Amino acid sequence: MKTLLNIIWLVLCGFWMAIGYVLAGIVCCILIITIPFGIASFRIAGYALWPFGRTVVRDPSAGAAAAVGNVIWLIFAGIWLAIGHIGTGIVLCLTIIGIPLGIANFKMIPISLLPLGSRIVSTDVRLAPPVTNPAVR
């Protein structure tokens, strides 16, 4: 089911949203100081191409630099990418088949606004590693 949804997503909106993220990443990589924003944008572009089966997890170890970077990102690129997700989400929700895709678009808004300090992980992988130390049991 994830593969089918990803293929439909790719055709209807994933390709175009990924292009938006790649363009934002290229612009960010022009200046040396904004290269971390470009890397985050390229990472999200891959997520925008194939989102089903993956999720976004906030990294609790992200510090003040990530918060400051997110504010800068929000002003220059995040708001425009979020508007793209809102627009395509509304259009996709107009059809019954597009409702899951529209909801996925709405779920991508937080990472488009605040990408630094988050990771994209597979939903198939357990988030907490198993305990391997027998003394801990």
CYANA upper distance limits for C-alpha pairs under 8 A (distance plus 0.5 A):
  1 MET  CA      5 LEU  CA      6.73
  2 LYS  CA      6 ASN  CA      6.52
  2 LYS  CA     52 PHE  CA      6.06
  2 LYS  CA     53 GLY  CA      6.69
  3 THR  CA      7 ILE  CA      6.68
  3 THR  CA     52 PHE  CA      8.12
  4 LEU  CA      8 ILE  CA      6.81
  5 LEU  CA      9 TRP  CA      6.41
  5 LEU  CA     52 PHE  CA      7.44
  5 LEU  CA    101 LEU  CA      8.16
  6 ASN  CA     10 LEU  CA      6.46
  6 ASN  CA     49 LEU  CA      8.37
  6 ASN  CA     50 TRP  CA      6.01
  6 ASN  CA     51 PRO  CA      7.26
  6 ASN  CA     52 PHE  CA      6.43
  7 ILE  CA     11 VAL  CA      6.89
  8 ILE  CA     12 LEU  CA      6.65
  9 TRP  CA     13 CYS  CA      6.24
  9 TRP  CA     14 GLY  CA      5.88
  9 TRP  CA     49 LEU  CA      8.23
  9 TRP  CA     50 TRP  CA      8.06
  9 TRP  CA    101 LEU  CA      6.94
 10 LEU  CA     14 GLY  CA      4.70
 10 LEU  CA     15 PHE  CA      5.89
 10 LEU  CA     49 LEU  CA      6.40
 10 LEU  CA     50 TRP  CA      7.43
 11 VAL  CA     15 PHE  CA      7.13
 13 CYS  CA     17 MET  CA      6.67
 13 CYS  CA     88 THR  CA      7.57
 14 GLY  CA     18 ALA  CA      6.48
 14 GLY  CA     48 ALA  CA      6.02
 14 GLY  CA     49 LEU  CA      5.19
 14 GLY  CA     50 TRP  CA      7.68
 15 PHE  CA     19 ILE  CA      6.77
 15 PHE  CA     48 ALA  CA      8.17
 15 PHE  CA     49 LEU  CA      6.39
 16 TRP  CA     20 GLY  CA      6.93
 17 MET  CA     21 TYR  CA      6.92
 17 MET  CA     45 ALA  CA      7.89
 17 MET  CA     48 ALA  CA      6.77
 17 MET  CA     49 LEU  CA      8.08
 17 MET  CA     84 GLY  CA      7.95
 17 MET  CA     85 HIS  CA      8.24
 18 ALA  CA     22 VAL  CA      6.60
 18 ALA  CA     44 ILE  CA      8.29
 18 ALA  CA     45 ALA  CA      4.95
 18 ALA  CA     46 GLY  CA      7.41
 18 ALA  CA     48 ALA  CA      5.89
 18 ALA  CA     49 LEU  CA      6.29
 19 ILE  CA     23 LEU  CA      6.58
 19 ILE  CA     45 ALA  CA      7.82
 20 GLY  CA     24 ALA  CA      6.72
 20 GLY  CA     45 ALA  CA      8.43
 20 GLY  CA     81 LEU  CA      7.72
 21 TYR  CA     25 GLY  CA      6.56
 21 TYR  CA     41 SER  CA      5.93
 21 TYR  CA     42 PHE  CA      6.94
 21 TYR  CA     44 ILE  CA      7.40
 21 TYR  CA     45 ALA  CA      5.67
 21 TYR  CA     81 LEU  CA      8.04
 22 VAL  CA     26 ILE  CA      6.64
 22 VAL  CA     41 SER  CA      7.04
 22 VAL  CA     42 PHE  CA      6.22
 22 VAL  CA     45 ALA  CA      6.66
 23 LEU  CA     27 VAL  CA      6.75
 24 ALA  CA     28 CYS  CA      6.64
 24 ALA  CA     38 GLY  CA      7.42
 24 ALA  CA     41 SER  CA      7.11
 24 ALA  CA     77 ALA  CA      7.22
 25 GLY  CA     29 CYS  CA      6.60
 25 GLY  CA     37 PHE  CA      7.33
 25 GLY  CA     38 GLY  CA      4.29
 25 GLY  CA     39 ILE  CA      7.10
 25 GLY  CA     40 ALA  CA      8.10
 25 GLY  CA     41 SER  CA      5.48
 25 GLY  CA     42 PHE  CA      6.33
 26 ILE  CA     30 ILE  CA      7.07
 26 ILE  CA     38 GLY  CA      6.87
 27 VAL  CA     31 LEU  CA      8.43
 27 VAL  CA     38 GLY  CA      7.90
 28 CYS  CA     34 THR  CA      5.69
 28 CYS  CA     35 ILE  CA      6.33
 28 CYS  CA     37 PHE  CA      6.53
 28 CYS  CA     38 GLY  CA      5.28
 29 CYS  CA     34 THR  CA      6.58
 29 CYS  CA     35 ILE  CA      5.13
 29 CYS  CA     36 PRO  CA      8.50
 29 CYS  CA     37 PHE  CA      8.14
 29 CYS  CA     38 GLY  CA      5.74
 29 CYS  CA     39 ILE  CA      8.42
 30 ILE  CA     34 THR  CA      8.18
 30 ILE  CA     35 ILE  CA      8.07
 31 LEU  CA     35 ILE  CA      7.22
 34 THR  CA     38 GLY  CA      7.10
 35 ILE  CA     39 ILE  CA      6.74
 36 PRO  CA     40 ALA  CA      6.70
 37 PHE  CA     41 SER  CA      6.58
 37 PHE  CA     69 GLY  CA      8.29
 37 PHE  CA     73 TRP  CA      7.57
 37 PHE  CA    116 LEU  CA      8.21
 38 GLY  CA     42 PHE  CA      6.70
 39 ILE  CA     43 ARG  CA      6.73
 40 ALA  CA     44 ILE  CA      6.73
 40 ALA  CA    115 PRO  CA      6.88
 40 ALA  CA    116 LEU  CA      7.30
 41 SER  CA     45 ALA  CA      6.60
 41 SER  CA    115 PRO  CA      8.24
 42 PHE  CA     46 GLY  CA      7.13
 43 ARG  CA     47 TYR  CA      7.20
 44 ILE  CA     48 ALA  CA      6.50
 44 ILE  CA    111 ILE  CA      8.37
 44 ILE  CA    112 SER  CA      8.28
 44 ILE  CA    115 PRO  CA      8.40
 45 ALA  CA     49 LEU  CA      6.77
 46 GLY  CA     50 TRP  CA      7.05
 47 TYR  CA     51 PRO  CA      5.53
 47 TYR  CA     54 ARG  CA      8.22
 47 TYR  CA    120 ILE  CA      7.96
 51 PRO  CA     55 THR  CA      7.98
 51 PRO  CA    104 ALA  CA      8.29
 53 GLY  CA    122 SER  CA      6.41
 53 GLY  CA    123 THR  CA      5.89
 53 GLY  CA    124 ASP  CA      7.68
 54 ARG  CA    120 ILE  CA      7.11
 54 ARG  CA    121 VAL  CA      5.98
 54 ARG  CA    122 SER  CA      4.69
 54 ARG  CA    123 THR  CA      5.54
 54 ARG  CA    124 ASP  CA      8.47
 55 THR  CA    120 ILE  CA      6.12
 55 THR  CA    121 VAL  CA      6.00
 55 THR  CA    122 SER  CA      6.72
 55 THR  CA    123 THR  CA      6.68
 56 VAL  CA    111 ILE  CA      7.95
 56 VAL  CA    118 SER  CA      7.09
 56 VAL  CA    119 ARG  CA      6.16
 56 VAL  CA    120 ILE  CA      5.04
 56 VAL  CA    121 VAL  CA      6.76
 57 VAL  CA    118 SER  CA      6.08
 57 VAL  CA    119 ARG  CA      5.74
 57 VAL  CA    120 ILE  CA      6.75
 57 VAL  CA    121 VAL  CA      7.53
 58 ARG  CA    117 GLY  CA      6.57
 58 ARG  CA    118 SER  CA      4.72
 58 ARG  CA    119 ARG  CA      6.73
 59 ASP  CA    117 GLY  CA      5.80
 59 ASP  CA    118 SER  CA      5.61
 59 ASP  CA    119 ARG  CA      7.13
 60 PRO  CA    117 GLY  CA      8.16
 61 SER  CA    117 GLY  CA      8.30
 62 ALA  CA     66 ALA  CA      6.50
 62 ALA  CA     67 ALA  CA      8.49
 62 ALA  CA    116 LEU  CA      8.47
 62 ALA  CA    117 GLY  CA      5.47
 63 GLY  CA     67 ALA  CA      7.26
 63 GLY  CA    117 GLY  CA      8.30
 64 ALA  CA     68 VAL  CA      6.70
 65 ALA  CA     69 GLY  CA      6.47
 66 ALA  CA     70 ASN  CA      6.47
 66 ALA  CA    116 LEU  CA      5.84
 66 ALA  CA    117 GLY  CA      6.22
 67 ALA  CA     71 VAL  CA      6.96
 67 ALA  CA    116 LEU  CA      7.98
 67 ALA  CA    117 GLY  CA      8.34
 68 VAL  CA     72 ILE  CA      6.99
 69 GLY  CA     73 TRP  CA      6.54
 69 GLY  CA    116 LEU  CA      7.40
 70 ASN  CA     74 LEU  CA      6.39
 70 ASN  CA    113 LEU  CA      7.95
 70 ASN  CA    114 LEU  CA      5.59
 70 ASN  CA    115 PRO  CA      7.16
 70 ASN  CA    116 LEU  CA      6.44
 71 VAL  CA     75 ILE  CA      6.91
 71 VAL  CA    114 LEU  CA      8.19
 72 ILE  CA     76 PHE  CA      6.89
 73 TRP  CA     77 ALA  CA      6.03
 73 TRP  CA     78 GLY  CA      6.09
 73 TRP  CA    113 LEU  CA      7.81
 73 TRP  CA    114 LEU  CA      7.71
 74 LEU  CA     78 GLY  CA      4.67
 74 LEU  CA     79 ILE  CA      6.11
 74 LEU  CA    113 LEU  CA      5.90
 74 LEU  CA    114 LEU  CA      7.17
 75 ILE  CA     79 ILE  CA      6.96
 76 PHE  CA     80 TRP  CA      8.41
 77 ALA  CA     81 LEU  CA      6.86
 78 GLY  CA     82 ALA  CA      6.52
 78 GLY  CA    112 SER  CA      5.90
 78 GLY  CA    113 LEU  CA      4.88
 78 GLY  CA    114 LEU  CA      7.64
 79 ILE  CA     83 ILE  CA      6.67
 79 ILE  CA    112 SER  CA      8.25
 79 ILE  CA    113 LEU  CA      6.72
 80 TRP  CA     84 GLY  CA      6.87
 81 LEU  CA     85 HIS  CA      6.88
 81 LEU  CA    109 ILE  CA      8.50
 81 LEU  CA    112 SER  CA      6.58
 81 LEU  CA    113 LEU  CA      8.10
 82 ALA  CA     86 ILE  CA      6.68
 82 ALA  CA    109 ILE  CA      5.74
 82 ALA  CA    110 PRO  CA      8.47
 82 ALA  CA    112 SER  CA      6.24
 82 ALA  CA    113 LEU  CA      6.87
 83 ILE  CA     87 GLY  CA      6.57
 84 GLY  CA     88 THR  CA      6.64
 85 HIS  CA     89 GLY  CA      6.27
 85 HIS  CA    105 ASN  CA      5.89
 85 HIS  CA    106 PHE  CA      6.91
 85 HIS  CA    108 MET  CA      7.68
 85 HIS  CA    109 ILE  CA      6.87
 86 ILE  CA     90 ILE  CA      6.64
 86 ILE  CA    105 ASN  CA      7.54
 86 ILE  CA    106 PHE  CA      6.87
 86 ILE  CA    109 ILE  CA      8.11
 87 GLY  CA     91 VAL  CA      6.87
 88 THR  CA     92 LEU  CA      6.51
 88 THR  CA    102 GLY  CA      7.53
 88 THR  CA    105 ASN  CA      7.68
 89 GLY  CA     93 CYS  CA      6.63
 89 GLY  CA    101 LEU  CA      7.66
 89 GLY  CA    102 GLY  CA      4.44
 89 GLY  CA    103 ILE  CA      7.16
 89 GLY  CA    104 ALA  CA      8.28
 89 GLY  CA    105 ASN  CA      5.69
 89 GLY  CA    106 PHE  CA      6.66
 90 ILE  CA     94 LEU  CA      7.22
 90 ILE  CA    102 GLY  CA      6.92
 91 VAL  CA    102 GLY  CA      8.02
 92 LEU  CA     98 GLY  CA      5.09
 92 LEU  CA     99 ILE  CA      6.58
 92 LEU  CA    101 LEU  CA      6.95
 92 LEU  CA    102 GLY  CA      5.45
 93 CYS  CA     98 GLY  CA      5.84
 93 CYS  CA     99 ILE  CA      4.87
 93 CYS  CA    100 PRO  CA      8.26
 93 CYS  CA    101 LEU  CA      8.04
 93 CYS  CA    102 GLY  CA      5.66
 93 CYS  CA    103 ILE  CA      8.18
 94 LEU  CA     98 GLY  CA      7.50
 94 LEU  CA     99 ILE  CA      7.77
 95 THR  CA     99 ILE  CA      6.92
 97 ILE  CA    101 LEU  CA      8.45
 98 GLY  CA    102 GLY  CA      6.52
 99 ILE  CA    103 ILE  CA      6.67
100 PRO  CA    104 ALA  CA      6.70
101 LEU  CA    105 ASN  CA      6.73
102 GLY  CA    106 PHE  CA      6.84
103 ILE  CA    107 LYS  CA      6.72
104 ALA  CA    108 MET  CA      6.91
105 ASN  CA    109 ILE  CA      7.41
108 MET  CA    112 SER  CA      6.78
109 ILE  CA    113 LEU  CA      6.73
110 PRO  CA    114 LEU  CA      6.55
110 PRO  CA    115 PRO  CA      8.28
111 ILE  CA    115 PRO  CA      5.28
111 ILE  CA    118 SER  CA      8.17
121 VAL  CA    125 VAL  CA      8.05
131 VAL  CA    136 VAL  CA      7.99
131 VAL  CA    137 ARG  CA      8.41
133 ASN  CA    137 ARG  CA      8.00
